[in-house]
Amino acid sequence: MTRLWDKGAPLDERVLQFTAGEDYGLDERLVRYDVRASIAHAEMLHSRGLLEGDDLEQIREGLTKIGLEHDAGLWHIELHDEDGQTALEKRLTALIGPAGGRVHLGRSRNDQVLTAVRLYLRDAAGALAEGAERVATELDALAARQGGIVLPGYTHMQQAMPSSVALWSGGFASELRDDAQGLRSVLRRIDRSPLGSAAGYGSPGLGLDRELTRAKLEFAEVQEPVTAVQISRGKAESQLLFEITLAMQDLGRLASDLLLFYTQEFAFVTLPGEFTTGSSIMPQKRNPDVFELVRGRTASAHGCLVEALAIFAKLPSGYQRDLQLLKFPLFRGIDLCQQTMDIMATAMRAVSFKTEGIHIDPAIHAAEEANALVVSEGIPFREAYRRVGAKLKG
């Protein structure tokens, strides 16, 4: 097959399948962002006298129409397109004719796809932060419903000091809000416009207005110099995956507690039937599969982060095709985190603590007794510690 930028010989089908890989499917989520960025780029070309007004109107209307059709599911990127950027330009040219071929002036697929990715990541980071806050809100609601229930607090898997449902849920809620802040902090690297850097060295002789496209796309700043753009690739992606990993670990630890609390030996919580599954062999069993999978998905988040870091770790400067491979771990990490947050927000509404299952070892108040002796008698803490310990042994 022959592509837009082929130079005579058609591409071997096996090469297309290998190089396109799963990339064309992954680009589905970027189409709306690519449409927006392409329109901004065309408007900038017009402002610099590089695109006629009539062509701009055709490009703007054509891209808008194609984007809406994609949103409606009327077309999809296919293997022979190779990627979303090519699919968009081919459809635009088929729709409006030669004017469609003018939109690529002054840009490369490199800055084109990176612009779309960063616009997408800006939305994704915000959505993930909101997801973490939703789980935190549900934990707050649990504390409001049952916060006064006393729980044993554990260290080394042994009852250690008194706690409560409010303290337990409040700790996780606080950390999930911290995760939300961490996810939003990634904007520092995401929110820089790469458009106009082209293949990494700009577009000599055109006098592009990178500030204009920055403003139209609402990026915080233009990424300068142009050579920094390709060197920076993978950093924002990996930082987002790192923050996703931290959030997933908090969700995994929350799930791990609930799995322990749900055992017959602990019997601290109940779960409704719609949040448990049955056994294929044991009629009495109800399995907390949701929380087990949340705990297990922490490993998936780790894998996405490590894969992304390894892809660009030792690349030379400038664009390298390896960078295409960042999309798979990036998108997978985002999707699994968003799905996990959504299910955990719903699941926390289903969790109910039951006081009859909670056993408190009286010795759990030992530290409090030692503190009381210090306050009432003025003795050193170590003496109070020994006296309370001896009393418990006796």
C-alpha positions as CSV (number, residue, x, y, z in Angstrom):
1,M,0.0,0.0,0.0
2,T,1.1,3.6,-0.6
3,R,0.7,6.3,2.2
4,L,0.6,10.0,2.1
5,W,4.4,10.4,2.6
6,D,5.7,7.3,0.7
7,K,8.3,8.0,-1.9
8,G,7.4,5.6,-4.7
9,A,7.7,2.0,-3.5
10,P,4.6,0.7,-1.7
11,L,5.0,-0.4,1.9
12,D,5.2,-4.1,2.6
13,E,2.1,-5.2,4.4
14,R,4.1,-7.0,7.1
15,V,6.1,-3.8,7.7
16,L,2.8,-1.9,8.1
17,Q,1.4,-4.4,10.6
18,F,4.6,-4.3,12.6
19,T,5.1,-0.6,12.6
20,A,1.5,0.4,13.1
21,G,1.0,-2.4,15.7
22,E,-1.9,-1.4,17.9
23,D,-1.2,2.3,17.5
24,Y,-4.0,3.0,15.1
25,G,-6.5,1.6,17.6
26,L,-5.0,3.6,20.5
27,D,-5.4,6.8,18.5
28,E,-9.2,6.5,18.6
29,R,-9.2,8.5,21.8
30,L,-7.1,11.3,20.3
31,V,-9.2,12.2,17.3
32,R,-11.2,15.0,19.0
33,Y,-8.0,16.5,20.3
34,D,-6.3,16.2,17.0
35,V,-9.2,17.9,15.3
36,R,-9.0,20.8,17.8
37,A,-5.2,21.2,17.4
38,S,-5.4,21.0,13.6
39,I,-8.0,23.8,13.5
40,A,-5.8,25.9,15.7
41,H,-2.8,25.2,13.5
42,A,-4.8,26.1,10.3
43,E,-5.9,29.4,11.9
44,M,-2.3,30.2,12.8
45,L,-1.2,29.5,9.2
46,H,-3.9,31.9,8.0
47,S,-2.8,34.6,10.4
48,R,0.7,34.3,9.0
49,G,-0.5,34.6,5.4
50,L,0.3,30.9,4.7
51,L,-3.3,29.8,4.2
52,E,-6.1,31.5,2.2
53,G,-9.3,32.4,4.0
54,D,-11.4,30.2,1.8
55,D,-9.1,27.2,2.5
56,L,-9.2,27.9,6.2
57,E,-13.0,27.8,6.2
58,Q,-13.1,24.6,4.3
59,I,-10.5,23.0,6.7
60,R,-12.3,24.2,9.8
61,E,-15.7,23.0,8.6
62,G,-14.3,19.8,7.3
63,L,-12.4,18.9,10.4
64,T,-15.4,19.8,12.6
65,K,-17.7,17.5,10.5
66,I,-15.2,14.6,10.6
67,G,-14.7,15.0,14.3
68,L,-18.4,14.9,15.0
69,E,-18.8,11.8,12.8
70,H,-16.1,10.1,14.7
71,D,-17.7,11.0,18.0
72,A,-20.9,9.4,16.6
73,G,-19.1,6.2,15.7
74,L,-19.6,6.7,12.0
75,W,-15.9,5.9,11.2
76,H,-12.9,4.4,12.9
77,I,-9.1,4.5,12.3
78,E,-8.1,1.4,10.4
79,L,-4.8,-0.4,9.9
80,H,-4.2,0.9,6.4
81,D,-4.5,4.5,7.9
82,E,-1.5,3.5,10.2
83,D,-2.4,6.2,12.7
84,G,-5.0,8.8,13.6
85,Q,-3.2,11.7,12.1
86,T,-3.1,10.1,8.7
87,A,-6.7,9.0,8.9
88,L,-7.8,12.6,9.7
89,E,-5.8,14.2,6.8
90,K,-7.0,11.5,4.3
91,R,-10.6,12.0,5.3
92,L,-10.2,15.8,5.2
93,T,-8.7,15.8,1.7
94,A,-11.4,13.4,0.5
95,L,-14.0,15.7,1.8
96,I,-12.8,19.2,0.8
97,G,-10.2,18.4,-1.9
98,P,-6.7,20.0,-2.3
99,A,-7.3,22.4,0.6
100,G,-7.0,19.4,2.9
101,G,-3.4,18.9,1.9
102,R,-2.5,22.4,3.1
103,V,-3.1,21.8,6.8
104,H,0.1,19.9,7.4
105,L,2.4,22.9,6.4
106,G,4.8,23.7,9.3
107,R,4.2,20.6,11.4
108,S,5.2,16.9,11.6
109,R,3.3,14.0,12.8
110,N,5.6,14.2,15.8
111,D,4.4,17.5,17.2
112,Q,0.9,16.8,15.9
113,V,0.4,13.6,17.9
114,L,2.2,15.0,20.9
115,T,-0.1,18.0,21.0
116,A,-3.1,15.7,20.9
117,V,-1.7,13.5,23.6
118,R,-1.0,16.4,25.9
119,L,-4.5,17.8,25.4
120,Y,-5.9,14.4,26.2
121,L,-3.6,14.0,29.2
122,R,-4.7,17.3,30.6
123,D,-8.3,16.1,30.6
124,A,-7.3,12.6,31.9
125,A,-5.3,13.9,34.8
126,G,-8.2,16.1,35.9
127,A,-10.7,13.2,35.6
128,L,-8.4,10.9,37.6
129,A,-8.0,13.5,40.3
130,E,-11.8,13.9,40.5
131,G,-12.1,10.1,40.7
132,A,-9.8,10.0,43.7
133,E,-11.8,12.7,45.3
134,R,-15.0,10.8,44.7
135,V,-13.6,7.7,46.6
136,A,-12.5,10.1,49.4
137,T,-16.0,11.6,49.6
138,E,-17.6,8.1,49.9
139,L,-15.1,7.3,52.7
140,D,-16.3,10.5,54.4
141,A,-19.9,9.4,54.0
142,L,-19.0,6.0,55.6
143,A,-17.5,7.9,58.6
144,A,-20.6,10.0,58.9
145,R,-22.8,6.8,58.9
146,Q,-20.7,4.7,61.2
147,G,-17.7,6.7,62.3
148,G,-18.3,6.1,66.1
149,I,-17.8,2.3,65.8
150,V,-14.6,1.4,67.7
151,L,-12.1,-0.6,65.8
152,P,-8.8,-2.2,66.9
153,G,-5.8,-0.4,65.3
154,Y,-3.2,-2.9,64.1
155,T,0.6,-2.8,63.9
156,H,2.6,-5.9,62.8
157,M,-0.9,-7.5,62.2
158,Q,-1.5,-7.4,66.0
159,Q,-4.1,-5.3,67.9
160,A,-2.1,-2.3,69.0
161,M,-4.2,0.8,69.9
162,P,-7.8,1.8,69.7
163,S,-9.1,3.2,66.5
164,S,-12.5,3.8,64.9
165,V,-14.3,3.7,61.6
166,A,-13.9,7.4,61.4
167,L,-10.1,7.2,61.9
168,W,-9.7,4.3,59.6
169,S,-11.7,5.8,56.7
170,G,-10.4,9.3,57.4
171,G,-6.8,8.1,56.9
172,F,-7.6,6.7,53.4
173,A,-9.7,9.7,52.5
174,S,-6.8,12.0,53.3
175,E,-4.3,10.1,51.2
176,L,-6.7,9.8,48.3
177,R,-7.0,13.6,48.3
178,D,-3.2,13.8,48.4
179,D,-3.3,11.5,45.3
180,A,-5.7,13.9,43.6
181,Q,-3.2,16.7,44.2
182,G,-0.4,14.6,42.9
183,L,-2.3,13.8,39.7
184,R,-3.0,17.5,39.1
185,S,0.7,18.4,39.7
186,V,1.5,16.5,36.5
187,L,0.1,19.5,34.6
188,R,3.4,21.3,35.1
189,R,4.9,19.0,32.4
190,I,1.7,18.4,30.4
191,D,0.6,22.0,30.0
192,R,3.3,23.1,27.5
193,S,2.6,23.4,23.8
194,P,4.8,21.4,21.5
195,L,3.0,22.5,18.3
196,G,5.4,24.2,15.9
197,S,8.4,22.2,16.9
198,A,7.6,19.9,14.0
199,A,10.1,16.9,13.9
200,G,12.1,18.5,16.7
201,Y,13.9,21.3,14.9
202,G,11.0,23.7,13.9
203,S,10.0,24.8,10.4
204,P,12.7,27.1,9.0
205,G,11.6,29.9,6.7
206,L,7.9,29.9,7.7
207,G,7.8,32.2,10.7
208,L,5.2,30.2,12.6
209,D,3.4,31.9,15.5
210,R,3.7,29.3,18.3
211,E,2.3,31.7,20.8
212,L,-0.9,32.0,18.9
213,T,-1.5,28.2,18.8
214,R,-0.6,28.0,22.5
215,A,-3.3,30.5,23.3
216,K,-5.9,28.9,21.1
217,L,-5.3,25.5,22.7
218,E,-5.0,27.0,26.2
219,F,-1.6,25.6,27.1
220,A,0.1,27.4,29.9
221,E,3.3,28.0,27.9
222,V,5.1,27.3,24.7
223,Q,7.8,24.6,25.1
224,E,11.2,26.0,24.2
225,P,13.6,25.4,22.6
226,V,12.1,23.2,19.9
227,T,14.8,20.6,20.5
228,A,13.6,20.1,24.1
229,V,10.2,18.8,22.9
230,Q,11.4,15.4,21.8
231,I,13.8,15.1,24.7
232,S,10.9,15.7,27.1
233,R,8.8,12.9,25.7
234,G,8.0,10.2,28.2
235,K,8.5,12.4,31.2
236,A,5.0,13.8,31.6
237,E,3.6,10.4,30.7
238,S,5.8,8.6,33.3
239,Q,5.0,11.2,35.9
240,L,1.3,10.7,35.4
241,L,1.8,6.9,35.6
242,F,3.8,7.3,38.8
243,E,1.0,9.3,40.4
244,I,-1.5,6.7,39.1
245,T,0.7,4.0,40.8
246,L,0.6,5.8,44.1
247,A,-3.2,6.2,43.9
248,M,-3.6,2.6,42.9
249,Q,-1.5,1.5,45.9
250,D,-3.7,3.5,48.2
251,L,-6.8,1.8,46.7
252,G,-5.1,-1.6,46.9
253,R,-4.3,-1.1,50.6
254,L,-7.9,0.0,51.2
255,A,-9.1,-3.1,49.4
256,S,-6.6,-5.3,51.4
257,D,-8.1,-4.0,54.7
258,L,-11.6,-4.7,53.6
259,L,-10.7,-8.2,52.4
260,L,-9.3,-8.9,55.8
261,F,-12.3,-7.4,57.6
262,Y,-14.6,-9.5,55.4
263,T,-13.2,-12.8,56.6
264,Q,-15.2,-14.9,59.0
265,E,-12.3,-14.6,61.5
266,F,-12.6,-10.8,61.5
267,A,-16.2,-10.4,60.5
268,F,-16.0,-6.6,60.8
269,V,-17.9,-5.8,57.6
270,T,-20.8,-7.0,55.4
271,L,-21.1,-6.7,51.7
272,P,-24.4,-6.9,49.7
273,G,-24.9,-9.7,47.2
274,E,-24.5,-7.4,44.2
275,F,-20.9,-6.7,45.3
276,T,-19.8,-10.3,45.8
277,T,-19.7,-13.3,43.5
278,G,-20.6,-17.0,44.0
279,S,-18.4,-20.0,44.0
280,S,-18.6,-22.6,41.3
281,I,-18.4,-25.5,43.8
282,M,-19.2,-24.2,47.3
283,P,-22.9,-23.1,47.7
284,Q,-22.2,-21.1,50.9
285,K,-19.5,-18.9,49.4
286,R,-19.7,-15.2,48.6
287,N,-16.4,-13.9,47.2
288,P,-15.2,-10.3,47.4
289,D,-13.8,-10.3,43.9
290,V,-14.0,-6.6,43.4
291,F,-11.6,-5.9,46.2
292,E,-9.3,-8.7,45.2
293,L,-9.0,-7.3,41.7
294,V,-8.4,-3.8,43.0
295,R,-5.6,-5.1,45.1
296,G,-4.2,-7.1,42.1
297,R,-4.4,-4.1,39.7
298,T,-1.7,-2.3,41.7
299,A,0.7,-4.7,40.0
300,S,-0.7,-3.6,36.6
301,A,-0.1,0.0,37.5
302,H,3.5,-0.8,38.5
303,G,4.0,-2.6,35.1
304,C,2.7,0.4,33.1
305,L,5.1,2.8,34.9
306,V,8.1,0.6,34.5
307,E,7.4,-0.1,30.8
308,A,7.0,3.6,30.1
309,L,10.2,4.5,31.9
310,A,12.2,1.8,30.0
311,I,11.0,2.9,26.6
312,F,12.7,6.3,26.6
313,A,15.4,5.7,29.2
314,K,18.4,5.6,26.8
315,L,17.2,7.2,23.6
316,P,19.3,9.8,21.9
317,S,17.9,13.2,21.3
318,G,15.4,13.8,18.5
319,Y,12.4,11.8,17.5
320,Q,12.8,8.0,17.6
321,R,10.0,5.6,16.6
322,D,10.3,3.9,20.0
323,L,8.3,6.8,21.5
324,Q,5.2,5.5,19.7
325,L,5.2,2.6,22.2
326,L,4.5,4.9,25.1
327,K,0.8,5.1,24.3
328,F,0.1,1.5,25.3
329,P,1.2,1.6,28.9
330,L,0.1,5.2,29.3
331,F,-3.5,4.6,28.1
332,R,-3.7,1.2,29.9
333,G,-2.6,2.8,33.2
334,I,-5.1,5.7,32.8
335,D,-8.0,3.3,32.0
336,L,-7.3,0.8,34.8
337,C,-7.0,3.6,37.3
338,Q,-10.2,5.4,36.2
339,Q,-12.2,2.1,36.2
340,T,-10.8,1.2,39.6
341,M,-11.7,4.6,41.1
342,D,-15.2,4.4,39.6
343,I,-15.9,0.9,41.1
344,M,-14.3,1.8,44.5
345,A,-16.5,4.9,44.8
346,T,-19.6,2.7,44.3
347,A,-18.2,-0.1,46.4
348,M,-17.7,2.1,49.5
349,R,-21.4,2.8,49.6
350,A,-22.0,-0.9,49.9
351,V,-19.6,-1.4,52.9
352,S,-21.2,-1.7,56.3
353,F,-19.4,-2.3,59.6
354,K,-21.1,-4.6,62.1
355,T,-20.3,-4.1,65.8
356,E,-21.1,-7.7,66.8
357,G,-18.1,-9.0,64.8
358,I,-15.5,-6.6,66.3
359,H,-13.5,-8.0,69.2
360,I,-11.3,-5.6,71.1
361,D,-8.4,-7.0,73.3
362,P,-8.6,-5.1,76.6
363,A,-4.8,-4.7,76.5
364,I,-5.2,-2.4,73.5
365,H,-5.4,0.5,76.0
366,A,-2.0,-0.2,77.5
367,A,-0.3,2.8,75.9
368,E,-3.1,5.1,77.1
369,E,-2.6,3.7,80.7
370,A,1.1,4.4,80.6
371,N,0.5,7.9,79.4
372,A,-2.0,8.4,82.2
373,L,0.6,7.4,84.8
374,V,3.1,9.9,83.4
375,V,0.5,12.7,83.6
376,S,-0.9,11.8,87.0
377,E,2.4,10.8,88.8
378,G,5.1,12.6,86.9
379,I,7.1,9.5,86.4
380,P,9.3,8.9,83.3
381,F,7.5,7.2,80.4
382,R,9.8,4.1,80.5
383,E,8.9,3.5,84.2
384,A,5.2,3.8,83.3
385,Y,5.7,1.5,80.4
386,R,7.3,-1.2,82.6
387,R,4.6,-0.9,85.3
388,V,1.8,-1.3,82.9
389,G,3.6,-4.2,81.1
390,A,4.2,-6.0,84.4
391,K,0.5,-5.5,85.4
392,L,-0.6,-7.1,82.1
393,K,1.8,-10.0,82.5
394,G,0.6,-10.6,86.1
